[in-house]
Amino acid sequence: MDVIIEGLGEVRAQGPIEILTSLALSLLLGSVLAAVYRWTHTGFSFSRSFVQTQVLACIVATIMIIAIGNNLARGLGILGALAIIRFRTPIRDPRDIIFLFASLAIGISSGSGIYTVAILGTLFFAATVLVLNWSPSSSQRKHEGLLRFVAPAGKDLELLLSDIFKNYTSTVEMVAMREATQGDDLEYAYQVCLIDPSLRTDFINTLQKLEEIREVSFIMQRETVEI
């Protein structure tokens, strides 16, 4: 029992310079990770707060590891405190979850003083993301966008929109359809790929001229949008 108690009291002491070095490295590597995430992001919804969260998660993980040190009692106390906090923010994209785990891993490595693992791990992870982003398996499609509009319920839009889609798009796929205005209207969402990005204005104007649909909006995938 005495051995266990003595082990619980052992603390890995770090000087101010070592602590600042760990925090600075965590900030630098977290910024690299966030930059890679921004460069390779291909979704329609881009969250600035999530990019900042990656950097802050690195720093927080570093602080926690430094505070715990080799003290098992502190580690159990912090674990219990974190169990009280309930994180209810939904993360829809599994890729975002991986980036968040990578941020925590970088912070843990930096806080533990294993700088080689933190640096090489970040560089290898970033290189892998870039390779996957430009590899044929990523199936990137240029000039892709999200089309939204509202139409009265019961309207047959297939024949109405088929000619327009044929002239302006190469691929069209309906991603959502839901009731609007208490069921009188339906809101449609299509994922479309334009033949040429210069056709965007003509595509929107042609749709807006249709009397059967309204509230037309089109968001290009390359744009930075926060929803």
Secondary structure, 3 states (H helix, E strand, C coil): CHHHHHHHCCCCCCCHHHHHHHHHHHHHHHHHHHHHHHHHCCCCCCCHHHHHHHHHHHHHHHHHHHHHCCCHHHHHHHHHHHHHCCCCCCCCCHHHHHHHHHHHHHHHHHHCCCHHHHHHHHHHHHHHHHHHHHCHHHCCCCCEEEEEEEEECCCCCHHHHHHHHHHHEEEEEEEEEEEECCCCEEEEEEEEEECCHHHHHHHHHHHHCCCCCEEEEEEECCCCCCC
